[in-house]
């Protein structure tokens, strides 16, 4: 691992302490690595350094994590990767990752602070903003054939402006048309039913693709709004029973938009679970049609042809004023909504797409004024 990291570097000396001044106290830690705040000696900029523990199994995982973070480094809602380096410790070389420092820490801490102060969860307007940033980052992962496998509140970091930074790709892996068998990974409290399901002779392996990330996104959204996790219990078997049942009680105070999103993502059957594409497809074109009296066919045709008129100008102006640049970019990579006669009907138990679209636009939905 150390040798390959050195070969990938443009400098002959890639020992960490030659370039960075580390603080002694960790800001995060786990079974495989510890994270330290540090300062880049040349520029004085603050960074975070993830130092992997020295053993063969960890080194193999570190190589994969470095490869994935290099691939995803340019998205504003994925933690920024700067370089892989080497630190001399315990009589040997340990691989490490130098990355962006998220000044506001974990989303978990942000939520805990709100609960401690007497709130049930985060404000819905703030949840909507953060969740769409999270979806933008996850969509970028999936478009690059990466499944995160460990989405949870602790792995969603916030920068100084409380913008989402998706982090910790230690359990992440690539996926493709021919899926590799999946192994248990990540936190049980955020795990999809297919991850929790016991292996049987009829189904000895499980193929865990983007659908497991969508379940975890549903759990995160629920927790942000309610202040607690939807599937909890006194022990692991009890938690697994709750997850595989898929039964979740959404409090009455949650409005129709996020309620529909949660219901769509927490579907036990992966094939029925809401996908990133389905979330990204619900943009503001319905409002534009309402304002300008356009039917669906006309607006879609204008967007496909690149026509510049009052309909498309209004469409893009509303996107610009509601959502940040990376989120808009990810949506525009997807096909516009289906023309009349092509739109798919809702399955039994599937979410109401109109409610979801309204929540994302920040419109009035039931009680309460959206910002």
C-alpha positions as CSV (number, residue, x, y, z in Angstrom):
1,X,0.0,0.0,0.0
2,X,2.7,2.5,1.0
3,X,4.7,1.7,-2.2
4,X,1.7,2.2,-4.5
5,X,0.8,5.5,-2.7
6,X,4.4,6.7,-3.2
7,X,4.4,5.8,-6.9
8,X,1.1,7.7,-7.4
9,X,2.7,10.9,-5.9
10,X,4.4,13.6,-7.8
11,X,7.0,14.1,-5.1
12,X,9.8,11.8,-3.9
13,X,9.0,12.4,-0.3
14,X,5.4,11.9,0.6
15,X,5.7,11.5,4.3
16,X,2.8,13.3,5.8
17,X,4.6,15.4,8.4
18,X,6.8,16.9,5.7
19,X,3.8,18.7,4.3
20,X,1.2,18.9,7.1
21,X,1.1,19.9,10.8
22,X,-1.3,17.5,12.6
23,X,-3.1,18.3,15.8
24,X,-2.9,15.6,18.4
25,X,-6.6,15.2,19.1
26,X,-8.8,13.2,16.7
27,X,-12.1,14.5,15.4
28,X,-13.4,11.1,14.4
29,X,-12.2,7.5,14.7
30,X,-13.2,3.9,14.1
31,X,-12.1,0.3,13.7
32,X,-10.1,1.0,10.5
33,X,-8.9,4.6,10.7
34,X,-8.7,7.9,12.8
35,X,-9.2,11.4,11.5
36,X,-7.2,14.4,12.6
37,X,-7.4,18.1,11.9
38,X,-4.3,19.4,10.3
39,X,-2.8,22.5,8.6
40,X,-1.1,22.6,5.2
41,X,2.4,24.0,5.9
42,X,2.8,25.8,2.6
43,X,-0.6,27.6,2.5
44,X,-1.8,27.5,6.1
45,X,-5.1,26.0,5.0
46,X,-7.0,23.7,7.3
47,X,-7.6,20.1,6.2
48,X,-8.5,16.7,7.7
49,X,-6.2,13.7,7.6
50,X,-7.6,10.2,7.7
51,X,-4.9,7.7,8.9
52,X,-5.6,4.1,8.3
53,X,-4.5,1.4,10.8
54,X,-1.7,-0.8,9.7
55,X,-2.9,-4.3,8.7
56,X,-3.4,-6.0,5.4
57,X,-7.2,-6.0,5.4
58,X,-7.3,-2.3,6.1
59,X,-4.7,-1.5,3.4
60,X,-6.9,-3.3,0.8
61,X,-9.9,-1.2,1.8
62,X,-7.8,2.0,1.9
63,X,-6.8,1.5,-1.7
64,X,-10.4,1.2,-2.8
65,X,-11.4,4.2,-0.8
66,X,-8.6,6.3,-2.3
67,X,-9.6,5.2,-5.8
68,X,-13.3,6.1,-5.2
69,X,-12.5,9.5,-3.5
70,X,-10.3,10.5,-6.4
71,X,-13.1,9.7,-8.8
72,X,-15.7,11.8,-6.8
73,X,-13.5,14.7,-5.7
74,X,-15.0,17.4,-7.8
75,X,-18.6,17.4,-6.6
76,X,-19.5,20.2,-4.1
77,X,-21.5,17.9,-1.9
78,X,-18.9,15.1,-1.7
79,X,-16.0,15.7,0.7
80,X,-13.0,17.0,-1.3
81,X,-10.1,14.6,-1.7
82,X,-6.7,16.3,-2.0
83,X,-4.1,13.5,-2.0
84,X,-3.0,10.2,-0.6
85,X,0.1,10.3,1.5
86,X,2.2,8.3,3.9
87,X,2.8,8.7,7.6
88,X,5.6,7.0,9.5
89,X,4.2,5.5,12.7
90,X,4.6,2.4,14.9
91,X,7.8,1.4,13.0
92,X,6.2,1.4,9.6
93,X,4.4,3.3,6.9
94,X,0.6,3.9,7.2
95,X,-1.5,5.1,4.3
96,X,-3.6,8.3,4.8
97,X,-6.0,10.5,2.9
98,X,-5.8,14.3,3.0
99,X,-9.2,15.8,2.5
100,X,-11.5,18.8,3.1
101,X,-12.2,19.8,6.7
102,X,-15.9,20.1,7.4
103,X,-15.9,22.8,10.0
104,X,-19.4,22.3,11.4
105,X,-18.9,18.5,11.9
106,X,-21.5,15.8,11.6
107,X,-25.2,16.1,10.8
108,X,-25.7,13.8,13.7
109,X,-24.3,16.5,16.1
110,X,-26.5,19.2,14.5
111,X,-29.6,17.1,15.0
112,X,-28.7,16.2,18.6
113,X,-28.2,19.9,19.4
114,X,-31.7,20.6,18.1
115,X,-33.3,17.7,20.1
116,X,-31.5,18.7,23.3
117,X,-32.8,22.3,22.9
118,X,-36.3,20.9,22.8
119,X,-37.1,20.6,19.1
120,X,-38.4,17.4,17.6
121,X,-36.1,17.7,14.6
122,X,-34.6,20.2,12.2
123,X,-36.7,22.9,10.6
124,X,-38.4,21.5,7.4
125,X,-37.1,24.3,5.2
126,X,-33.6,23.5,6.3
127,X,-34.2,19.8,6.0
128,X,-35.4,20.3,2.4
129,X,-32.2,22.2,1.6
130,X,-29.9,19.7,3.2
131,X,-31.7,16.7,1.8
132,X,-31.5,17.9,-1.8
133,X,-27.8,18.5,-1.3
134,X,-27.5,15.0,0.0
135,X,-29.4,13.6,-2.9
136,X,-27.2,15.6,-5.3
137,X,-24.1,14.0,-3.8
138,X,-25.6,10.5,-3.8
139,X,-26.7,10.9,-7.4
140,X,-23.2,11.8,-8.4
141,X,-21.9,8.7,-6.8
142,X,-24.4,6.5,-8.6
143,X,-23.7,8.2,-12.0
144,X,-20.1,7.2,-11.4
145,X,-21.1,3.6,-10.6
146,X,-20.3,4.0,-6.9
147,X,-22.6,2.8,-4.1
148,X,-21.8,4.3,-0.7
149,X,-23.1,1.4,1.5
150,X,-22.8,3.4,4.7
151,X,-25.0,6.5,4.5
152,X,-25.9,7.7,8.0
153,X,-26.1,10.9,10.0
154,X,-22.5,10.5,11.2
155,X,-21.2,10.3,7.6
156,X,-23.0,13.4,6.4
157,X,-20.7,16.3,7.3
158,X,-21.5,20.1,7.2
159,X,-19.1,22.9,6.2
160,X,-19.0,26.3,7.8
161,X,-22.1,27.3,5.8
162,X,-24.0,24.2,6.9
163,X,-23.8,22.7,3.4
164,X,-23.7,18.9,3.1
165,X,-20.5,17.0,2.4
166,X,-20.9,13.3,1.9
167,X,-18.0,11.5,3.6
168,X,-16.5,8.1,4.6
169,X,-16.3,5.9,1.6
170,X,-14.7,3.0,3.6
171,X,-17.5,0.6,2.7
172,X,-18.1,1.9,-0.8
173,X,-17.7,-0.1,-3.9
174,X,-18.3,0.0,-7.6
175,X,-21.4,-1.6,-9.2
176,X,-22.3,-2.5,-12.7
177,X,-24.8,-4.4,-14.9
178,X,-23.5,-7.7,-13.4
179,X,-23.6,-7.1,-9.7
180,X,-21.1,-8.5,-7.3
181,X,-22.4,-10.4,-4.2
182,X,-22.9,-8.0,-1.3
183,X,-21.7,-8.4,2.3
184,X,-23.1,-6.9,5.4
185,X,-21.6,-3.4,5.9
186,X,-22.4,-0.1,7.5
187,X,-24.7,0.7,10.4
188,X,-27.6,-1.7,11.1
189,X,-29.9,1.2,12.0
190,X,-29.7,2.5,8.4
191,X,-29.5,-0.9,6.7
192,X,-32.0,-1.9,4.0
193,X,-34.1,-5.1,4.4
194,X,-32.1,-6.9,1.8
195,X,-28.9,-6.3,3.9
196,X,-30.5,-7.5,7.0
197,X,-32.1,-10.6,5.4
198,X,-30.6,-13.9,6.4
199,X,-29.0,-15.9,3.6
200,X,-30.7,-19.1,2.6
201,X,-30.0,-22.0,0.3
202,X,-32.4,-20.4,-2.3
203,X,-30.7,-17.1,-2.1
204,X,-27.1,-17.6,-0.8
205,X,-25.8,-14.2,-1.9
206,X,-27.3,-10.7,-2.1
207,X,-26.5,-8.1,-4.8
208,X,-26.4,-4.7,-3.1
209,X,-26.6,-1.8,-5.5
210,X,-27.9,1.8,-5.4
211,X,-31.2,0.7,-3.8
212,X,-29.5,0.2,-0.4
213,X,-28.4,3.9,-0.5
214,X,-31.9,5.0,-1.2
215,X,-33.2,3.2,1.9
216,X,-30.5,4.9,4.0
217,X,-31.5,8.3,2.5
218,X,-35.1,7.6,3.7
219,X,-33.9,6.8,7.2
220,X,-31.8,10.0,7.2
221,X,-34.7,12.1,6.0
222,X,-37.0,10.6,8.7
223,X,-34.4,11.3,11.4
224,X,-33.8,14.9,10.3
225,X,-37.5,15.7,10.5
226,X,-38.5,13.7,13.6
227,X,-35.4,13.7,15.8
228,X,-35.1,10.0,16.1
229,X,-34.5,6.9,13.9
230,X,-37.4,5.0,12.5
231,X,-36.1,1.5,13.2
232,X,-34.7,1.0,16.7
233,X,-34.9,-1.6,19.3
234,X,-33.4,-3.2,22.4
235,X,-31.2,-5.6,20.5
236,X,-30.0,-6.6,17.0
237,X,-32.8,-9.2,16.2
238,X,-35.5,-6.7,17.2
239,X,-34.0,-4.0,15.0
240,X,-33.8,-6.5,12.1
241,X,-37.4,-7.5,12.5
242,X,-38.6,-3.9,12.4
243,X,-36.5,-3.2,9.3
244,X,-37.7,-6.3,7.4
245,X,-41.3,-5.5,8.2
246,X,-40.9,-2.1,6.7
247,X,-43.6,-0.7,9.0
248,X,-42.8,2.9,10.1
249,X,-45.1,5.4,11.7
250,X,-44.5,8.9,10.4
251,X,-45.6,11.6,12.9
252,X,-48.7,13.6,12.1
253,X,-46.8,16.9,12.1
254,X,-44.8,15.9,9.0
255,X,-46.3,17.5,5.8
256,X,-47.3,15.6,2.7
257,X,-44.2,16.2,0.6
258,X,-41.5,14.7,2.9
259,X,-44.1,12.1,4.1
260,X,-44.4,10.8,0.5
261,X,-40.6,10.8,0.0
262,X,-40.0,8.8,3.2
263,X,-42.7,6.3,2.2
264,X,-41.2,6.0,-1.3
265,X,-37.7,5.3,-0.1
266,X,-38.6,3.0,2.8
267,X,-40.1,0.3,0.6
268,X,-39.1,-3.2,1.6
269,X,-39.0,-4.4,-2.0
270,X,-36.0,-2.8,-3.8
271,X,-37.8,-2.8,-7.1
272,X,-40.5,-0.6,-5.7
273,X,-38.2,1.7,-3.8
274,X,-37.9,5.2,-5.0
275,X,-34.7,5.7,-7.1
276,X,-32.4,8.7,-7.4
277,X,-33.8,9.3,-10.9
278,X,-37.3,9.5,-9.6
279,X,-36.4,12.0,-6.9
280,X,-34.4,14.1,-9.4
281,X,-37.1,14.0,-12.0
282,X,-39.6,16.0,-9.9
283,X,-38.5,19.5,-10.7
284,X,-40.5,22.8,-11.1
285,X,-41.9,22.3,-14.6
286,X,-45.4,21.8,-13.2
287,X,-45.3,25.3,-11.7
288,X,-44.1,26.8,-15.0
289,X,-47.0,25.0,-16.9
290,X,-49.4,26.4,-14.3
291,X,-48.1,29.9,-14.6
292,X,-47.9,30.0,-18.4
293,X,-50.7,27.7,-19.3
294,X,-48.4,25.3,-21.2
295,X,-49.2,21.6,-21.5
296,X,-46.6,19.0,-20.7
297,X,-45.8,18.2,-24.3
298,X,-45.0,21.8,-25.2
299,X,-42.6,22.4,-22.3
300,X,-40.8,19.1,-22.8
301,X,-40.4,19.7,-26.5
302,X,-39.0,23.2,-25.9
303,X,-36.5,21.8,-23.3
304,X,-35.3,19.0,-25.6
305,X,-34.9,21.3,-28.6
306,X,-33.1,24.0,-26.5
307,X,-35.7,26.6,-27.4
308,X,-35.3,30.0,-25.7
309,X,-38.7,31.5,-25.0
310,X,-40.6,32.7,-22.0
311,X,-41.5,29.2,-20.9
312,X,-37.9,27.9,-20.8
313,X,-36.6,31.1,-19.3
314,X,-39.2,30.9,-16.5
315,X,-38.2,27.2,-16.0
316,X,-34.5,28.0,-15.5
317,X,-35.1,31.1,-13.5
318,X,-37.2,29.1,-11.0
319,X,-34.5,26.4,-10.8
320,X,-31.8,29.1,-10.2
321,X,-33.8,30.7,-7.4
322,X,-34.8,27.5,-5.6
323,X,-31.8,25.2,-5.7
324,X,-28.0,25.3,-5.6
325,X,-25.8,24.9,-8.7
326,X,-24.7,21.2,-8.3
327,X,-28.3,20.1,-7.5
328,X,-29.6,21.9,-10.6
329,X,-26.8,20.3,-12.7
330,X,-27.6,16.8,-11.6
331,X,-31.3,17.3,-12.4
332,X,-30.5,18.7,-15.9
333,X,-28.5,15.5,-16.7
334,X,-31.8,13.5,-16.5
335,X,-34.5,13.4,-19.1
336,X,-37.3,15.9,-18.8
337,X,-40.6,14.5,-17.5
338,X,-42.6,12.1,-19.6
339,X,-45.0,13.5,-22.2
340,X,-48.7,12.9,-21.9
341,X,-49.6,9.3,-22.2
342,X,-46.1,8.1,-21.0
343,X,-46.4,9.0,-17.4
344,X,-46.4,5.9,-15.1
345,X,-49.2,5.3,-12.8
346,X,-48.6,4.9,-9.0
347,X,-48.3,1.4,-7.7
348,X,-50.1,0.4,-4.6
349,X,-48.4,2.0,-1.7
350,X,-46.1,4.1,-3.9
351,X,-45.6,7.8,-2.9
352,X,-47.7,10.6,-4.3
353,X,-45.3,12.3,-6.8
354,X,-47.3,15.6,-6.7
355,X,-46.7,15.9,-3.0
356,X,-43.0,15.2,-3.5
357,X,-42.7,17.8,-6.2
358,X,-44.5,20.4,-4.0
359,X,-42.2,19.7,-1.1
360,X,-39.1,20.2,-3.2
361,X,-40.5,23.4,-4.7
362,X,-41.2,24.8,-1.2
363,X,-44.8,25.4,-2.0
364,X,-47.7,25.4,0.4
365,X,-48.5,21.8,1.2
366,X,-51.3,21.4,3.8
367,X,-50.4,23.5,6.8
368,X,-47.6,25.9,7.1
369,X,-45.9,28.4,4.7
370,X,-42.7,27.2,3.0
371,X,-39.8,29.6,2.8
